[in-house]
Amino acid sequence: MLPLESLEEKIGYHFKNRKLLQRAVTHRSFGAENNERLEFLGDSVLNCVIGQALFLRDAHFNEGSLSRVRANLVCQDALAEIANRIVLSDHLRLGEGEMKTGGAHRPSIQSDAMEAIFGAIMTESGFDAAKEVILRLYEPVLSQLTPERMGKDAKTLLQEFLQAHHIALPEYSIVSIEGAAHDQTFHCECLVKKLEICVSGKGKNRRAAEQSAAKVALKMAEDYFEQKRGHHHG
């Protein structure tokens, strides 16, 4: 397990009371002194900070789309993505059983610890300090939010893109399902006949696999029309 100093470097905040950070990265399988209470606090802070950031960012959003986008940004996947970026798995304290089954890389455990870290900063230094860290870690995600991307998932975006170009809707099919019942990986194919796009994606359930395939297909469809446009001008 790496020293906590290197984690502080990565989040850009140094604890006066390092026990708080230690508690934030401690899973309940490790012992009674764990991160569950801090996680509860961090979850509230995160919702508030991201809610405010979205509110200030774009005046076009109505309440419905604000809620939807915020849900997308504070969900387990989004937090696990940030956790991966700062390699949080190197710092987690887990019970032996969890360690053996790869718990340090499990999105649910990573996202809980991320929230607990926000809660720990809030506990030590208050809301503004926590807000600063959250916005810094979320910057790459927030800076890529174009209005049309906000809160729409890949399947919806692909469907709208194809409809705008008068192309039939994509077809999705599950190619294979791997793994034990409690830990399956679905492989899904997305086919856009007219553009001769056939790509695959994978995920923990059917919906996630379809979304992952749709994301790749959308990028290819966009590139296809971009190139076509280039040829017209060229």
mmCIF file of the C-alpha atoms, coordinates in Angstrom:
data_MODEL
# 
_entry.id   MODEL 
# 
loop_
_atom_site.group_PDB 
_atom_site.id 
_atom_site.type_symbol 
_atom_site.label_atom_id 
_atom_site.label_alt_id 
_atom_site.label_comp_id 
_atom_site.label_asym_id 
_atom_site.label_entity_id 
_atom_site.label_seq_id 
_atom_site.pdbx_PDB_ins_code 
_atom_site.Cartn_x 
_atom_site.Cartn_y 
_atom_site.Cartn_z 
_atom_site.occupancy 
_atom_site.B_iso_or_equiv 
_atom_site.pdbx_formal_charge 
_atom_site.auth_seq_id 
_atom_site.auth_comp_id 
_atom_site.auth_asym_id 
_atom_site.auth_atom_id 
_atom_site.pdbx_PDB_model_num 
ATOM 1   C CA . MET A 1 1   ? 0.000   0.000   0.000   1.00 0.00 ? 1   MET A CA 1 
ATOM 2   C CA . LEU A 1 2   ? 1.434   3.368   -0.975  1.00 0.00 ? 2   LEU A CA 1 
ATOM 3   C CA . PRO A 1 3   ? 1.911   6.121   1.610   1.00 0.00 ? 3   PRO A CA 1 
ATOM 4   C CA . LEU A 1 4   ? -0.957  8.581   2.022   1.00 0.00 ? 4   LEU A CA 1 
ATOM 5   C CA . GLU A 1 5   ? 1.302   11.532  1.141   1.00 0.00 ? 5   GLU A CA 1 
ATOM 6   C CA . SER A 1 6   ? 1.231   10.509  -2.503  1.00 0.00 ? 6   SER A CA 1 
ATOM 7   C CA . LEU A 1 7   ? -2.584  10.403  -2.401  1.00 0.00 ? 7   LEU A CA 1 
ATOM 8   C CA . GLU A 1 8   ? -2.618  13.910  -0.909  1.00 0.00 ? 8   GLU A CA 1 
ATOM 9   C CA . GLU A 1 9   ? -0.430  15.070  -3.802  1.00 0.00 ? 9   GLU A CA 1 
ATOM 10  C CA . LYS A 1 10  ? -2.870  13.635  -6.313  1.00 0.00 ? 10  LYS A CA 1 
ATOM 11  C CA . ILE A 1 11  ? -5.979  15.193  -4.763  1.00 0.00 ? 11  ILE A CA 1 
ATOM 12  C CA . GLY A 1 12  ? -4.154  18.461  -4.118  1.00 0.00 ? 12  GLY A CA 1 
ATOM 13  C CA . TYR A 1 13  ? -5.048  18.682  -0.445  1.00 0.00 ? 13  TYR A CA 1 
ATOM 14  C CA . HIS A 1 14  ? -2.874  18.028  2.617   1.00 0.00 ? 14  HIS A CA 1 
ATOM 15  C CA . PHE A 1 15  ? -4.555  16.881  5.789   1.00 0.00 ? 15  PHE A CA 1 
ATOM 16  C CA . LYS A 1 16  ? -3.595  18.366  9.129   1.00 0.00 ? 16  LYS A CA 1 
ATOM 17  C CA . ASN A 1 17  ? -5.139  15.291  10.709  1.00 0.00 ? 17  ASN A CA 1 
ATOM 18  C CA . ARG A 1 18  ? -4.039  12.398  8.517   1.00 0.00 ? 18  ARG A CA 1 
ATOM 19  C CA . LYS A 1 19  ? -6.170  9.957   10.535  1.00 0.00 ? 19  LYS A CA 1 
ATOM 20  C CA . LEU A 1 20  ? -9.168  11.425  8.714   1.00 0.00 ? 20  LEU A CA 1 
ATOM 21  C CA . LEU A 1 21  ? -7.721  10.482  5.348   1.00 0.00 ? 21  LEU A CA 1 
ATOM 22  C CA . GLN A 1 22  ? -6.757  7.067   6.660   1.00 0.00 ? 22  GLN A CA 1 
ATOM 23  C CA . ARG A 1 23  ? -10.335 6.521   7.765   1.00 0.00 ? 23  ARG A CA 1 
ATOM 24  C CA . ALA A 1 24  ? -11.653 7.704   4.383   1.00 0.00 ? 24  ALA A CA 1 
ATOM 25  C CA . VAL A 1 25  ? -9.712  4.973   2.552   1.00 0.00 ? 25  VAL A CA 1 
ATOM 26  C CA . THR A 1 26  ? -10.696 2.237   5.023   1.00 0.00 ? 26  THR A CA 1 
ATOM 27  C CA . HIS A 1 27  ? -13.409 -0.149  3.857   1.00 0.00 ? 27  HIS A CA 1 
ATOM 28  C CA . ARG A 1 28  ? -15.814 -1.683  6.372   1.00 0.00 ? 28  ARG A CA 1 
ATOM 29  C CA . SER A 1 29  ? -14.235 -5.116  5.760   1.00 0.00 ? 29  SER A CA 1 
ATOM 30  C CA . PHE A 1 30  ? -11.059 -3.750  7.385   1.00 0.00 ? 30  PHE A CA 1 
ATOM 31  C CA . GLY A 1 31  ? -12.584 -2.870  10.724  1.00 0.00 ? 31  GLY A CA 1 
ATOM 32  C CA . ALA A 1 32  ? -15.005 -0.800  12.784  1.00 0.00 ? 32  ALA A CA 1 
ATOM 33  C CA . GLU A 1 33  ? -13.128 2.451   12.100  1.00 0.00 ? 33  GLU A CA 1 
ATOM 34  C CA . ASN A 1 34  ? -14.246 2.678   8.470   1.00 0.00 ? 34  ASN A CA 1 
ATOM 35  C CA . ASN A 1 35  ? -15.343 5.241   5.909   1.00 0.00 ? 35  ASN A CA 1 
ATOM 36  C CA . GLU A 1 36  ? -19.133 4.770   5.896   1.00 0.00 ? 36  GLU A CA 1 
ATOM 37  C CA . ARG A 1 37  ? -20.046 7.886   7.870   1.00 0.00 ? 37  ARG A CA 1 
ATOM 38  C CA . LEU A 1 38  ? -17.594 10.056  5.917   1.00 0.00 ? 38  LEU A CA 1 
ATOM 39  C CA . GLU A 1 39  ? -19.002 8.645   2.705   1.00 0.00 ? 39  GLU A CA 1 
ATOM 40  C CA . PHE A 1 40  ? -22.493 9.786   3.704   1.00 0.00 ? 40  PHE A CA 1 
ATOM 41  C CA . LEU A 1 41  ? -21.203 13.319  4.274   1.00 0.00 ? 41  LEU A CA 1 
ATOM 42  C CA . GLY A 1 42  ? -19.107 13.320  1.090   1.00 0.00 ? 42  GLY A CA 1 
ATOM 43  C CA . ASP A 1 43  ? -22.081 12.227  -0.980  1.00 0.00 ? 43  ASP A CA 1 
ATOM 44  C CA . SER A 1 44  ? -24.070 15.265  0.209   1.00 0.00 ? 44  SER A CA 1 
ATOM 45  C CA . VAL A 1 45  ? -21.186 17.669  -0.461  1.00 0.00 ? 45  VAL A CA 1 
ATOM 46  C CA . LEU A 1 46  ? -20.563 16.188  -3.911  1.00 0.00 ? 46  LEU A CA 1 
ATOM 47  C CA . ASN A 1 47  ? -24.211 16.527  -4.951  1.00 0.00 ? 47  ASN A CA 1 
ATOM 48  C CA . CYS A 1 48  ? -24.249 20.124  -3.813  1.00 0.00 ? 48  CYS A CA 1 
ATOM 49  C CA . VAL A 1 49  ? -20.955 21.106  -5.493  1.00 0.00 ? 49  VAL A CA 1 
ATOM 50  C CA . ILE A 1 50  ? -21.748 19.426  -8.819  1.00 0.00 ? 50  ILE A CA 1 
ATOM 51  C CA . GLY A 1 51  ? -25.296 20.781  -8.709  1.00 0.00 ? 51  GLY A CA 1 
ATOM 52  C CA . GLN A 1 52  ? -23.990 24.316  -8.264  1.00 0.00 ? 52  GLN A CA 1 
ATOM 53  C CA . ALA A 1 53  ? -21.309 23.865  -10.948 1.00 0.00 ? 53  ALA A CA 1 
ATOM 54  C CA . LEU A 1 54  ? -23.936 22.765  -13.479 1.00 0.00 ? 54  LEU A CA 1 
ATOM 55  C CA . PHE A 1 55  ? -26.317 25.536  -12.447 1.00 0.00 ? 55  PHE A CA 1 
ATOM 56  C CA . LEU A 1 56  ? -23.629 28.176  -13.023 1.00 0.00 ? 56  LEU A CA 1 
ATOM 57  C CA . ARG A 1 57  ? -22.266 26.535  -16.149 1.00 0.00 ? 57  ARG A CA 1 
ATOM 58  C CA . ASP A 1 58  ? -25.241 26.670  -18.422 1.00 0.00 ? 58  ASP A CA 1 
ATOM 59  C CA . ALA A 1 59  ? -28.392 28.758  -18.229 1.00 0.00 ? 59  ALA A CA 1 
ATOM 60  C CA . HIS A 1 60  ? -30.218 26.579  -20.789 1.00 0.00 ? 60  HIS A CA 1 
ATOM 61  C CA . PHE A 1 61  ? -30.775 23.678  -18.433 1.00 0.00 ? 61  PHE A CA 1 
ATOM 62  C CA . ASN A 1 62  ? -34.145 23.123  -16.923 1.00 0.00 ? 62  ASN A CA 1 
ATOM 63  C CA . GLU A 1 63  ? -34.516 21.360  -13.606 1.00 0.00 ? 63  GLU A CA 1 
ATOM 64  C CA . GLY A 1 64  ? -35.051 17.966  -15.255 1.00 0.00 ? 64  GLY A CA 1 
ATOM 65  C CA . SER A 1 65  ? -31.877 18.014  -17.289 1.00 0.00 ? 65  SER A CA 1 
ATOM 66  C CA . LEU A 1 66  ? -29.871 19.441  -14.380 1.00 0.00 ? 66  LEU A CA 1 
ATOM 67  C CA . SER A 1 67  ? -30.965 16.499  -12.229 1.00 0.00 ? 67  SER A CA 1 
ATOM 68  C CA . ARG A 1 68  ? -30.223 13.992  -14.961 1.00 0.00 ? 68  ARG A CA 1 
ATOM 69  C CA . VAL A 1 69  ? -26.761 15.342  -15.668 1.00 0.00 ? 69  VAL A CA 1 
ATOM 70  C CA . ARG A 1 70  ? -25.887 15.598  -12.017 1.00 0.00 ? 70  ARG A CA 1 
ATOM 71  C CA . ALA A 1 71  ? -26.962 11.975  -11.549 1.00 0.00 ? 71  ALA A CA 1 
ATOM 72  C CA . ASN A 1 72  ? -24.624 11.006  -14.428 1.00 0.00 ? 72  ASN A CA 1 
ATOM 73  C CA . LEU A 1 73  ? -21.719 12.892  -12.864 1.00 0.00 ? 73  LEU A CA 1 
ATOM 74  C CA . VAL A 1 74  ? -22.030 11.699  -9.278  1.00 0.00 ? 74  VAL A CA 1 
ATOM 75  C CA . CYS A 1 75  ? -22.836 8.070   -10.102 1.00 0.00 ? 75  CYS A CA 1 
ATOM 76  C CA . GLN A 1 76  ? -20.583 5.165   -9.218  1.00 0.00 ? 76  GLN A CA 1 
ATOM 77  C CA . ASP A 1 77  ? -19.028 4.972   -12.713 1.00 0.00 ? 77  ASP A CA 1 
ATOM 78  C CA . ALA A 1 78  ? -18.062 8.645   -12.792 1.00 0.00 ? 78  ALA A CA 1 
ATOM 79  C CA . LEU A 1 79  ? -16.492 8.460   -9.333  1.00 0.00 ? 79  LEU A CA 1 
ATOM 80  C CA . ALA A 1 80  ? -14.678 5.214   -10.152 1.00 0.00 ? 80  ALA A CA 1 
ATOM 81  C CA . GLU A 1 81  ? -13.259 6.905   -13.249 1.00 0.00 ? 81  GLU A CA 1 
ATOM 82  C CA . ILE A 1 82  ? -11.775 9.649   -11.072 1.00 0.00 ? 82  ILE A CA 1 
ATOM 83  C CA . ALA A 1 83  ? -10.544 7.029   -8.597  1.00 0.00 ? 83  ALA A CA 1 
ATOM 84  C CA . ASN A 1 84  ? -8.767  5.247   -11.462 1.00 0.00 ? 84  ASN A CA 1 
ATOM 85  C CA . ARG A 1 85  ? -7.194  8.479   -12.618 1.00 0.00 ? 85  ARG A CA 1 
ATOM 86  C CA . ILE A 1 86  ? -5.592  9.060   -9.206  1.00 0.00 ? 86  ILE A CA 1 
ATOM 87  C CA . VAL A 1 87  ? -4.929  5.306   -8.759  1.00 0.00 ? 87  VAL A CA 1 
ATOM 88  C CA . LEU A 1 88  ? -6.893  5.227   -5.520  1.00 0.00 ? 88  LEU A CA 1 
ATOM 89  C CA . SER A 1 89  ? -6.739  1.412   -5.463  1.00 0.00 ? 89  SER A CA 1 
ATOM 90  C CA . ASP A 1 90  ? -3.100  1.685   -4.283  1.00 0.00 ? 90  ASP A CA 1 
ATOM 91  C CA . HIS A 1 91  ? -4.214  3.386   -1.068  1.00 0.00 ? 91  HIS A CA 1 
ATOM 92  C CA . LEU A 1 92  ? -7.329  1.458   -0.015  1.00 0.00 ? 92  LEU A CA 1 
ATOM 93  C CA . ARG A 1 93  ? -7.397  -0.470  3.246   1.00 0.00 ? 93  ARG A CA 1 
ATOM 94  C CA . LEU A 1 94  ? -9.492  -3.605  2.866   1.00 0.00 ? 94  LEU A CA 1 
ATOM 95  C CA . GLY A 1 95  ? -10.097 -6.787  4.810   1.00 0.00 ? 95  GLY A CA 1 
ATOM 96  C CA . GLU A 1 96  ? -8.195  -9.855  3.605   1.00 0.00 ? 96  GLU A CA 1 
ATOM 97  C CA . GLY A 1 97  ? -11.196 -11.394 1.855   1.00 0.00 ? 97  GLY A CA 1 
ATOM 98  C CA . GLU A 1 98  ? -11.918 -8.226  -0.120  1.00 0.00 ? 98  GLU A CA 1 
ATOM 99  C CA . MET A 1 99  ? -8.248  -7.857  -0.992  1.00 0.00 ? 99  MET A CA 1 
ATOM 100 C CA . LYS A 1 100 ? -8.091  -11.382 -2.414  1.00 0.00 ? 100 LYS A CA 1 
ATOM 101 C CA . THR A 1 101 ? -11.170 -10.932 -4.592  1.00 0.00 ? 101 THR A CA 1 
ATOM 102 C CA . GLY A 1 102 ? -9.849  -7.710  -6.136  1.00 0.00 ? 102 GLY A CA 1 
ATOM 103 C CA . GLY A 1 103 ? -11.970 -5.382  -4.028  1.00 0.00 ? 103 GLY A CA 1 
ATOM 104 C CA . ALA A 1 104 ? -9.533  -2.504  -4.475  1.00 0.00 ? 104 ALA A CA 1 
ATOM 105 C CA . HIS A 1 105 ? -10.559 -2.295  -8.139  1.00 0.00 ? 105 HIS A CA 1 
ATOM 106 C CA . ARG A 1 106 ? -14.280 -2.708  -7.559  1.00 0.00 ? 106 ARG A CA 1 
ATOM 107 C CA . PRO A 1 107 ? -16.121 0.450   -8.721  1.00 0.00 ? 107 PRO A CA 1 
ATOM 108 C CA . SER A 1 108 ? -18.495 0.438   -5.728  1.00 0.00 ? 108 SER A CA 1 
ATOM 109 C CA . ILE A 1 109 ? -15.623 0.372   -3.211  1.00 0.00 ? 109 ILE A CA 1 
ATOM 110 C CA . GLN A 1 110 ? -13.633 2.978   -5.138  1.00 0.00 ? 110 GLN A CA 1 
ATOM 111 C CA . SER A 1 111 ? -16.546 5.378   -5.496  1.00 0.00 ? 111 SER A CA 1 
ATOM 112 C CA . ASP A 1 112 ? -17.455 5.076   -1.805  1.00 0.00 ? 112 ASP A CA 1 
ATOM 113 C CA . ALA A 1 113 ? -13.868 5.905   -0.840  1.00 0.00 ? 113 ALA A CA 1 
ATOM 114 C CA . MET A 1 114 ? -13.840 8.907   -3.198  1.00 0.00 ? 114 MET A CA 1 
ATOM 115 C CA . GLU A 1 115 ? -16.955 10.270  -1.481  1.00 0.00 ? 115 GLU A CA 1 
ATOM 116 C CA . ALA A 1 116 ? -15.418 9.564   1.922   1.00 0.00 ? 116 ALA A CA 1 
ATOM 117 C CA . ILE A 1 117 ? -12.328 11.590  0.963   1.00 0.00 ? 117 ILE A CA 1 
ATOM 118 C CA . PHE A 1 118 ? -14.575 14.543  0.090   1.00 0.00 ? 118 PHE A CA 1 
ATOM 119 C CA . GLY A 1 119 ? -16.345 14.049  3.419   1.00 0.00 ? 119 GLY A CA 1 
ATOM 120 C CA . ALA A 1 120 ? -13.014 13.987  5.265   1.00 0.00 ? 120 ALA A CA 1 
ATOM 121 C CA . ILE A 1 121 ? -11.915 17.283  3.688   1.00 0.00 ? 121 ILE A CA 1 
ATOM 122 C CA . MET A 1 122 ? -15.290 18.825  4.559   1.00 0.00 ? 122 MET A CA 1 
ATOM 123 C CA . THR A 1 123 ? -14.906 17.613  8.153   1.00 0.00 ? 123 THR A CA 1 
ATOM 124 C CA . GLU A 1 124 ? -11.445 19.105  8.520   1.00 0.00 ? 124 GLU A CA 1 
ATOM 125 C CA . SER A 1 125 ? -11.642 22.320  6.512   1.00 0.00 ? 125 SER A CA 1 
ATOM 126 C CA . GLY A 1 126 ? -15.265 22.990  5.623   1.00 0.00 ? 126 GLY A CA 1 
ATOM 127 C CA . PHE A 1 127 ? -17.324 23.234  2.456   1.00 0.00 ? 127 PHE A CA 1 
ATOM 128 C CA . ASP A 1 128 ? -15.122 25.541  0.367   1.00 0.00 ? 128 ASP A CA 1 
ATOM 129 C CA . ALA A 1 129 ? -12.053 23.349  0.736   1.00 0.00 ? 129 ALA A CA 1 
ATOM 130 C CA . ALA A 1 130 ? -14.029 20.259  -0.259  1.00 0.00 ? 130 ALA A CA 1 
ATOM 131 C CA . LYS A 1 131 ? -15.565 22.146  -3.174  1.00 0.00 ? 131 LYS A CA 1 
ATOM 132 C CA . GLU A 1 132 ? -12.138 23.168  -4.466  1.00 0.00 ? 132 GLU A CA 1 
ATOM 133 C CA . VAL A 1 133 ? -10.873 19.581  -4.484  1.00 0.00 ? 133 VAL A CA 1 
ATOM 134 C CA . ILE A 1 134 ? -14.062 18.220  -6.086  1.00 0.00 ? 134 ILE A CA 1 
ATOM 135 C CA . LEU A 1 135 ? -14.009 20.813  -8.875  1.00 0.00 ? 135 LEU A CA 1 
ATOM 136 C CA . ARG A 1 136 ? -10.329 20.186  -9.542  1.00 0.00 ? 136 ARG A CA 1 
ATOM 137 C CA . LEU A 1 137 ? -10.824 16.428  -9.835  1.00 0.00 ? 137 LEU A CA 1 
ATOM 138 C CA . TYR A 1 138 ? -13.957 16.890  -11.934 1.00 0.00 ? 138 TYR A CA 1 
ATOM 139 C CA . GLU A 1 139 ? -12.417 19.492  -14.234 1.00 0.00 ? 139 GLU A CA 1 
ATOM 140 C CA . PRO A 1 140 ? -11.640 17.053  -17.109 1.00 0.00 ? 140 PRO A CA 1 
ATOM 141 C CA . VAL A 1 141 ? -15.222 15.784  -16.981 1.00 0.00 ? 141 VAL A CA 1 
ATOM 142 C CA . LEU A 1 142 ? -16.879 19.185  -16.622 1.00 0.00 ? 142 LEU A CA 1 
ATOM 143 C CA . SER A 1 143 ? -14.806 20.792  -19.371 1.00 0.00 ? 143 SER A CA 1 
ATOM 144 C CA . GLN A 1 144 ? -16.051 18.218  -21.887 1.00 0.00 ? 144 GLN A CA 1 
ATOM 145 C CA . LEU A 1 145 ? -19.710 18.867  -21.214 1.00 0.00 ? 145 LEU A CA 1 
ATOM 146 C CA . THR A 1 146 ? -21.210 20.323  -24.346 1.00 0.00 ? 146 THR A CA 1 
ATOM 147 C CA . PRO A 1 147 ? -24.900 21.194  -24.004 1.00 0.00 ? 147 PRO A CA 1 
ATOM 148 C CA . GLU A 1 148 ? -26.025 18.381  -26.294 1.00 0.00 ? 148 GLU A CA 1 
ATOM 149 C CA . ARG A 1 149 ? -23.893 15.864  -24.441 1.00 0.00 ? 149 ARG A CA 1 
ATOM 150 C CA . MET A 1 150 ? -25.293 16.854  -21.093 1.00 0.00 ? 150 MET A CA 1 
ATOM 151 C CA . GLY A 1 151 ? -27.201 14.035  -19.597 1.00 0.00 ? 151 GLY A CA 1 
ATOM 152 C CA . LYS A 1 152 ? -27.888 12.195  -22.817 1.00 0.00 ? 152 LYS A CA 1 
ATOM 153 C CA . ASP A 1 153 ? -26.528 8.697   -22.991 1.00 0.00 ? 153 ASP A CA 1 
ATOM 154 C CA . ALA A 1 154 ? -24.633 7.276   -25.956 1.00 0.00 ? 154 ALA A CA 1 
ATOM 155 C CA . LYS A 1 155 ? -27.590 5.287   -27.331 1.00 0.00 ? 155 LYS A CA 1 
ATOM 156 C CA . THR A 1 156 ? -29.820 8.375   -27.386 1.00 0.00 ? 156 THR A CA 1 
ATOM 157 C CA . LEU A 1 157 ? -27.086 10.488  -28.996 1.00 0.00 ? 157 LEU A CA 1 
ATOM 158 C CA . LEU A 1 158 ? -26.426 7.846   -31.660 1.00 0.00 ? 158 LEU A CA 1 
ATOM 159 C CA . GLN A 1 159 ? -30.129 7.515   -32.411 1.00 0.00 ? 159 GLN A CA 1 
ATOM 160 C CA . GLU A 1 160 ? -30.554 11.288  -32.767 1.00 0.00 ? 160 GLU A CA 1 
ATOM 161 C CA . PHE A 1 161 ? -27.442 11.570  -34.920 1.00 0.00 ? 161 PHE A CA 1 
ATOM 162 C CA . LEU A 1 162 ? -28.616 8.849   -37.314 1.00 0.00 ? 162 LEU A CA 1 
ATOM 163 C CA . GLN A 1 163 ? -32.148 10.274  -37.476 1.00 0.00 ? 163 GLN A CA 1 
ATOM 164 C CA . ALA A 1 164 ? -30.720 13.684  -38.367 1.00 0.00 ? 164 ALA A CA 1 
ATOM 165 C CA . HIS A 1 165 ? -28.949 12.038  -41.321 1.00 0.00 ? 165 HIS A CA 1 
ATOM 166 C CA . HIS A 1 166 ? -32.011 9.953   -42.300 1.00 0.00 ? 166 HIS A CA 1 
ATOM 167 C CA . ILE A 1 167 ? -30.336 6.671   -41.472 1.00 0.00 ? 167 ILE A CA 1 
ATOM 168 C CA . ALA A 1 168 ? -32.133 3.650   -40.024 1.00 0.00 ? 168 ALA A CA 1 
ATOM 169 C CA . LEU A 1 169 ? -31.734 2.984   -36.316 1.00 0.00 ? 169 LEU A CA 1 
ATOM 170 C CA . PRO A 1 170 ? -28.849 0.825   -35.132 1.00 0.00 ? 170 PRO A CA 1 
ATOM 171 C CA . GLU A 1 171 ? -29.359 -2.808  -34.244 1.00 0.00 ? 171 GLU A CA 1 
ATOM 172 C CA . TYR A 1 172 ? -27.988 -4.172  -30.987 1.00 0.00 ? 172 TYR A CA 1 
ATOM 173 C CA . SER A 1 173 ? -27.287 -7.815  -30.255 1.00 0.00 ? 173 SER A CA 1 
ATOM 174 C CA . ILE A 1 174 ? -25.614 -9.628  -27.378 1.00 0.00 ? 174 ILE A CA 1 
ATOM 175 C CA . VAL A 1 175 ? -22.708 -11.654 -28.755 1.00 0.00 ? 175 VAL A CA 1 
ATOM 176 C CA . SER A 1 176 ? -21.603 -13.415 -25.593 1.00 0.00 ? 176 SER A CA 1 
ATOM 177 C CA . ILE A 1 177 ? -21.838 -13.389 -21.813 1.00 0.00 ? 177 ILE A CA 1 
ATOM 178 C CA . GLU A 1 178 ? -18.797 -14.378 -19.767 1.00 0.00 ? 178 GLU A CA 1 
ATOM 179 C CA . GLY A 1 179 ? -18.091 -15.012 -16.117 1.00 0.00 ? 179 GLY A CA 1 
ATOM 180 C CA . ALA A 1 180 ? -19.876 -16.358 -13.074 1.00 0.00 ? 180 ALA A CA 1 
ATOM 181 C CA . ALA A 1 181 ? -23.483 -15.372 -12.404 1.00 0.00 ? 181 ALA A CA 1 
ATOM 182 C CA . HIS A 1 182 ? -22.604 -12.657 -9.887  1.00 0.00 ? 182 HIS A CA 1 
ATOM 183 C CA . ASP A 1 183 ? -19.809 -11.190 -11.984 1.00 0.00 ? 183 ASP A CA 1 
ATOM 184 C CA . GLN A 1 184 ? -20.783 -11.310 -15.638 1.00 0.00 ? 184 GLN A CA 1 
ATOM 185 C CA . THR A 1 185 ? -19.429 -9.408  -18.594 1.00 0.00 ? 185 THR A CA 1 
ATOM 186 C CA . PHE A 1 186 ? -21.775 -8.849  -21.535 1.00 0.00 ? 186 PHE A CA 1 
ATOM 187 C CA . HIS A 1 187 ? -20.391 -8.366  -25.040 1.00 0.00 ? 187 HIS A CA 1 
ATOM 188 C CA . CYS A 1 188 ? -22.717 -6.508  -27.359 1.00 0.00 ? 188 CYS A CA 1 
ATOM 189 C CA . GLU A 1 189 ? -22.565 -5.615  -31.027 1.00 0.00 ? 189 GLU A CA 1 
ATOM 190 C CA . CYS A 1 190 ? -23.950 -2.440  -32.553 1.00 0.00 ? 190 CYS A CA 1 
ATOM 191 C CA . LEU A 1 191 ? -24.674 -2.454  -36.281 1.00 0.00 ? 191 LEU A CA 1 
ATOM 192 C CA . VAL A 1 192 ? -25.382 0.572   -38.485 1.00 0.00 ? 192 VAL A CA 1 
ATOM 193 C CA . LYS A 1 193 ? -25.950 -1.123  -41.846 1.00 0.00 ? 193 LYS A CA 1 
ATOM 194 C CA . LYS A 1 194 ? -25.953 1.904   -44.105 1.00 0.00 ? 194 LYS A CA 1 
ATOM 195 C CA . LEU A 1 195 ? -22.601 3.180   -42.829 1.00 0.00 ? 195 LEU A CA 1 
ATOM 196 C CA . GLU A 1 196 ? -21.137 -0.340  -42.663 1.00 0.00 ? 196 GLU A CA 1 
ATOM 197 C CA . ILE A 1 197 ? -20.348 0.196   -38.994 1.00 0.00 ? 197 ILE A CA 1 
ATOM 198 C CA . CYS A 1 198 ? -20.239 -2.910  -36.840 1.00 0.00 ? 198 CYS A CA 1 
ATOM 199 C CA . VAL A 1 199 ? -18.615 -2.431  -33.456 1.00 0.00 ? 199 VAL A CA 1 
ATOM 200 C CA . SER A 1 200 ? -18.712 -4.131  -30.097 1.00 0.00 ? 200 SER A CA 1 
ATOM 201 C CA . GLY A 1 201 ? -18.769 -2.996  -26.504 1.00 0.00 ? 201 GLY A CA 1 
ATOM 202 C CA . LYS A 1 202 ? -18.775 -4.672  -23.130 1.00 0.00 ? 202 LYS A CA 1 
ATOM 203 C CA . GLY A 1 203 ? -20.286 -3.999  -19.734 1.00 0.00 ? 203 GLY A CA 1 
ATOM 204 C CA . LYS A 1 204 ? -21.536 -5.520  -16.501 1.00 0.00 ? 204 LYS A CA 1 
ATOM 205 C CA . ASN A 1 205 ? -25.079 -5.757  -17.848 1.00 0.00 ? 205 ASN A CA 1 
ATOM 206 C CA . ARG A 1 206 ? -26.854 -5.595  -21.180 1.00 0.00 ? 206 ARG A CA 1 
ATOM 207 C CA . ARG A 1 207 ? -27.563 -1.879  -20.960 1.00 0.00 ? 207 ARG A CA 1 
ATOM 208 C CA . ALA A 1 208 ? -23.955 -0.990  -20.132 1.00 0.00 ? 208 ALA A CA 1 
ATOM 209 C CA . ALA A 1 209 ? -22.669 -3.153  -22.999 1.00 0.00 ? 209 ALA A CA 1 
ATOM 210 C CA . GLU A 1 210 ? -25.070 -1.512  -25.466 1.00 0.00 ? 210 GLU A CA 1 
ATOM 211 C CA . GLN A 1 211 ? -24.066 1.962   -24.254 1.00 0.00 ? 211 GLN A CA 1 
ATOM 212 C CA . SER A 1 212 ? -20.410 1.119   -24.642 1.00 0.00 ? 212 SER A CA 1 
ATOM 213 C CA . ALA A 1 213 ? -20.944 -0.137  -28.220 1.00 0.00 ? 213 ALA A CA 1 
ATOM 214 C CA . ALA A 1 214 ? -23.116 2.895   -29.055 1.00 0.00 ? 214 ALA A CA 1 
ATOM 215 C CA . LYS A 1 215 ? -20.334 5.229   -27.913 1.00 0.00 ? 215 LYS A CA 1 
ATOM 216 C CA . VAL A 1 216 ? -17.872 3.689   -30.384 1.00 0.00 ? 216 VAL A CA 1 
ATOM 217 C CA . ALA A 1 217 ? -20.456 3.640   -33.176 1.00 0.00 ? 217 ALA A CA 1 
ATOM 218 C CA . LEU A 1 218 ? -21.323 7.301   -32.597 1.00 0.00 ? 218 LEU A CA 1 
ATOM 219 C CA . LYS A 1 219 ? -17.669 8.324   -32.856 1.00 0.00 ? 219 LYS A CA 1 
ATOM 220 C CA . MET A 1 220 ? -17.322 6.380   -36.122 1.00 0.00 ? 220 MET A CA 1 
ATOM 221 C CA . ALA A 1 221 ? -20.517 7.835   -37.552 1.00 0.00 ? 221 ALA A CA 1 
ATOM 222 C CA . GLU A 1 222 ? -19.364 11.357  -36.689 1.00 0.00 ? 222 GLU A CA 1 
ATOM 223 C CA . ASP A 1 223 ? -15.962 10.686  -38.265 1.00 0.00 ? 223 ASP A CA 1 
ATOM 224 C CA . TYR A 1 224 ? -17.629 9.276   -41.389 1.00 0.00 ? 224 TYR A CA 1 
ATOM 225 C CA . PHE A 1 225 ? -19.602 12.472  -41.999 1.00 0.00 ? 225 PHE A CA 1 
ATOM 226 C CA . GLU A 1 226 ? -16.642 14.633  -41.025 1.00 0.00 ? 226 GLU A CA 1 
ATOM 227 C CA . GLN A 1 227 ? -14.513 12.952  -43.721 1.00 0.00 ? 227 GLN A CA 1 
ATOM 228 C CA . LYS A 1 228 ? -17.324 13.211  -46.249 1.00 0.00 ? 228 LYS A CA 1 
ATOM 229 C CA . ARG A 1 229 ? -17.576 16.902  -45.539 1.00 0.00 ? 229 ARG A CA 1 
ATOM 230 C CA . GLY A 1 230 ? -13.795 17.183  -45.926 1.00 0.00 ? 230 GLY A CA 1 
ATOM 231 C CA . HIS A 1 231 ? -13.952 15.574  -49.387 1.00 0.00 ? 231 HIS A CA 1 
ATOM 232 C CA . HIS A 1 232 ? -16.640 18.018  -50.523 1.00 0.00 ? 232 HIS A CA 1 
ATOM 233 C CA . HIS A 1 233 ? -14.523 20.970  -49.477 1.00 0.00 ? 233 HIS A CA 1 
ATOM 234 C CA . GLY A 1 234 ? -11.225 19.446  -50.543 1.00 0.00 ? 234 GLY A CA 1 
# 
